[in-house]
Amino acid sequence: MSTKLQKKYNDEFLPKMMDKFGIKNKMAVPRLEKISINMGVGKAIGDMKILEGALKDLTNITGQKPVMTRAKVAISNFKLREDMPIGCKVTLRRARMYEFLDRLVNVTLPRIRDFNGVPKKSFDKQGNYTMGIVDQAIFPEIDTGKMPYTQGMDITIVFNHGPKEWTSELLVLFGMPFTKK
């Protein structure tokens, strides 16, 4: 089962990347490995229902059940004990990953008010891209009428290899709206 974006990658983006960077072997071209979405819910220390709502929202956004993350160490100033649930995360691979990226780029990001693009400086040394979203209400799957609070999330797009120039170009081909600066 392949998606529209995955077919586009194989048919159009792969040859463009090989021509632009002079890559001889198509296995040397970077490709998406996974997309990790992490929601840290600090308010869950006082009220467990907030974490349950975040789990439900993340399930609606990704189409996959998230895993609850727990505190590794106790921090007394935050009233946090070891092994206390403090967030949720989900890792998307294969078809769900491409579908999520397609919805993120074409539907979700344009819904942000006064959106000028995502920063280009958020690449790490391995070429992976991380972006933060302040409010989950920009996703069309979320019913804003039933939302008692706003919650942000971190989205990390992980590539199998490649310098950040190559992975940046691949994200541009996928349609990621980077800022002009």
Long-range contacts (C-beta under 8 A, 24 or more apart in sequence): 1-95, 2-95, 2-98, 3-95, 3-98, 3-99, 3-102, 4-98, 4-102, 5-98, 5-99, 5-101, 5-102, 5-174, 6-95, 6-98, 9-98, 9-174, 12-173, 13-170, 13-173, 13-174, 16-173, 17-166, 17-169, 17-170, 17-173, 20-169, 21-166, 21-169, 29-162, 29-166, 29-170, 30-127, 30-159, 30-160, 30-161, 30-162, 30-166, 30-167, 30-170, 31-159, 31-160, 31-170, 32-97, 32-98, 32-101, 32-157, 32-158, 32-159, 32-160, 33-93, 33-158, 33-159, 33-160, 34-91, 34-92, 34-93, 34-97, 34-158, 35-91, 35-92, 35-97, 35-100, 35-101, 35-155, 35-156, 35-157, 35-158, 36-89, 36-90, 36-91, 36-92, 36-155, 36-156, 36-158, 37-61, 37-62, 37-66, 37-89, 37-90, 37-91, 37-92, 37-153, 37-154, 37-155, 37-156, 38-69, 38-87, 38-88, 38-89, 38-153, 38-154, 38-156, 39-66, 39-87, 39-88, 39-89, 39-136, 39-151, 39-152, 39-153, 39-154, 40-69, 40-86, 40-87, 40-154, 41-86, 41-87, 41-88, 41-151, 42-78, 42-86, 43-149, 44-85, 44-86, 44-87, 45-78, 45-79, 45-80, 45-84, 45-86, 46-79, 48-85, 50-148, 50-149, 51-85, 51-86, 51-87, 51-88, 53-147, 53-148, 53-149, 54-87, 54-88, 54-151, 55-88, 57-136, 57-142, 57-147, 57-151, 58-88, 58-90, 58-153, 60-139, 60-141, 60-142, 61-136, 61-139, 61-141, 61-142, 62-90, 62-92, 62-96, 62-100, 63-96, 63-99, 63-100, 64-90, 64-92, 64-96, 65-90, 66-90, 101-157, 101-174, 104-155, 105-174, 105-175, 105-176, 105-177, 106-175, 107-140, 108-138, 108-139, 108-140, 109-138, 109-177, 110-177, 111-138, 111-140, 112-138, 115-177, 116-179, 117-177, 117-178, 117-179, 117-180, 118-176, 118-177, 118-178, 118-179, 119-178, 119-179, 120-168, 120-178, 120-179, 120-181, 123-164, 123-167, 123-168, 124-164, 125-164, 126-159, 126-161, 127-159, 127-161, 127-162, 127-163, 127-164, 127-166, 127-167, 127-168, 128-156, 128-157, 128-158, 128-159, 128-167, 129-156, 129-157, 129-167, 129-168, 129-171, 129-176, 130-154, 130-155, 130-156, 130-157, 131-155
